[in-house]
Amino acid sequence: MKAWLPVALVSLTLVGCQMMEPGPPPERIEVIDIGDPQRPDVERPDAERPAPTPGRIARQVAFPASEYAALPKSGTAAISGRLSLNGTPGTGETISVAPVTTYSAEAAEHALAGRAVEPADPRAREYTHTTRTDGNGNFSLQGLPPGEFYVSGSVVNPGNGQRQVILRQVSLRNGQRLEVNLSR
C-alpha cells in the first residue's frame, strides 16, 4: 500500500473548509449526523475497537460494511478542478473523493473541528478515488460513480507551515462532468 493513500483519506480530518459558490449541481458543506450508536453495523463495542493512532482521535463509528456494499465503485462521472491556498497552487498534492457515509461523515465532522482521526479502514479505501495535482494545482478524476461525495485536498500554509484541508461535499450523476475548485 502506498504511504500517501492513508494520508489522503485522512486528509478529511485536518482543518479548513469553505463552501463553493452555489450553482448546478447542488453543492454543499455540512456537518452530518454520524448515525445511531445503537445500530450494530455502525457502532462496535469498545472491546473490539483498536487503540487509537498516536496524535489522532479514535474512531467511534465502526466501518459499516453493509452501507459500503450498497455503493457502486465506478461509473461515468468525472470531477476536475484546482487546489489552491491564498492563490498559490497546491502542487503535487493528493486529492481524495470519498463517498458520504456514516463512517466518512465522522472524519468530516472532526475535520471541520480541526481534529485528525485515525486512518480509515482499508475497506473504505476501495471506494475512495485519488489523484495528484499537477504543477498548477489542477486535477482530474474520471470513472466516478453517482452519489454524494467529499472532495478534499490539503496544502501547506506558508504563513504558519501547517497543512490546511479544503473540503467540499458534492452530488454526482452518472455521465456528469463537475468542476470543483478547492480554494481558500
N, C-alpha and C positions, 0 to 999 in steps of 0.2 A: 504494500500500500504506500503510495507516495505521501511523504510527510506533510505536504501543503494541503492535501484533501481534508483531513480533520480540521485543520486551521480554518479552511474556507467555510466549512459548515458551521463551525463555532463562531465565525465572524458575525453571525446573527446576535451574538451575546455581548458584544462590546458596547460602545457608546455612539450616540448620534442618530438622528432620524429627522427627516424633513419630508413634508408632503409634496407630491408632484402637482403641477398645475392641473386643474380639472379639465377633462376632455374625454372624448370617446377613446377606448372603452373606459368604464368606470375604474378609477384607481384610488386606492385609499391606504392610509396607515392607521392602525388602531391597535389598542391593547385588546387581546382576545381572551375570553374566559378559558382557562386551561382545562376545564372539564369537571365532571363529577367524580370526586375522590372515592365514591362508593362503587364505581364501575371496576370490576376485577380486571378487565382488559386494558385499563388505563393506569391504574394505581397498583403497585406491588407492595407487599408487606415489607416493613423495614428490614426484616431478616434477609430478604432477597436483594436489597439494594447494595450495590458495590460502594466501597468507600470513595469519597469524593477525590478528584484530582487536586493536588495542592494548588492553591490560588484560585480555585474555581468552586462554584456552588454546586452541591449535589442536586441532581435532577429529582423532582418529586413525581413527575409523570413518567410512568414506565412506557417503553416502546409499545404502541398499540398495533400489534401485528394485523389484526382484522381491519383496522382503519386503513392501513397502508395497502393491504391486499386488494382493497376495492379501488385503488388508484391505478390509472394507466402509467406506464413508464416512458412511453414515447407517443409522438403524434406528429402533426404537420404544422404546428405553430412555431414562431420564431420571435426572439427578442434581440434587439440591438440597442446600443446606446453608448454613453460616455461616462466615465468615472472621473470626478474632479473634486478638489477641495480648494475653495477660495480661488477658483480659476486655474489652479495648477493641476494638470492631468495626473491621474493615478496610473503611472506607467508600470507594466509588468505585474499588476495586482490580480488577485483571483476574484472572479465574480461567481456567486452561487445563486442558483434558482432552486428553491426548495418548496415543496407543496405545503400549503397551510393545513396543519393538523393540530390536534391537541398537544402533540409532542413538540412540534416546531413552534407553536404558539407560546409555550413555556419559555423557550430560548429567546423568542422575540420580545416577550414581556420583560425578561431580565435585561435584554439589550437596551430597551427603552429606559430602563432604570440605571444603566451603566454598569451592570454586573455580568461577569462571564460564568457560564455553566460548564460542567464537564463535557468532554467530547461526546458527540452523538453516537448512538448505536450504529454499528456497521450496516444493519438492515435499512436504516433511514438513508444512508448514503447511496443506496441503489436507486433511490428516487430523486436524488439531488443532481442537478446538471451544473457543471462548472466549466469555466473558460478563463483565459488570461487576457488582460488588456494589452493593446499594442502601445507603441511609443507615444501616442497621443491620447491614451486613456480610452480608446474605442474598444468595444467588444461586440460579439455576435454569437448567439446560440440558436441552433436550429434543431428540429426534430422534437420539440417540446409537446407534451400532452396538453389537452384542455384542462382548465381548472383554476383554482386560486393559488397564487404563489407569492413567496417572499423573494425579492431580488435584492441581493446585498453585495456590497464591496467595502473594502476599507482602505484608508490612505493614512500615511504618517503625516501628522500636522507638523510642519517645520517650526512653527512657533513654540511648541512645547515638547516635541518629539514623541508624542503619544499617538497611537493608532486610533483613528475615528472611523466608525462604521456608519455607512449610509444605507438605509433600509427602506424598501418600498414594497407595498402589497399591491399586486395586480391580478386582473382576471384575464384569462386567455381562452380563446375559442380555437378549435381546430382550423388550420389554414390561416390564422390571423398573424399579421406582422405587426409587432408593437415596438415603439421607440421608448426606451426607459432611460432617462438621464439621471444618473446617480451623482448629484452635485450638492454641495453645501457651501 
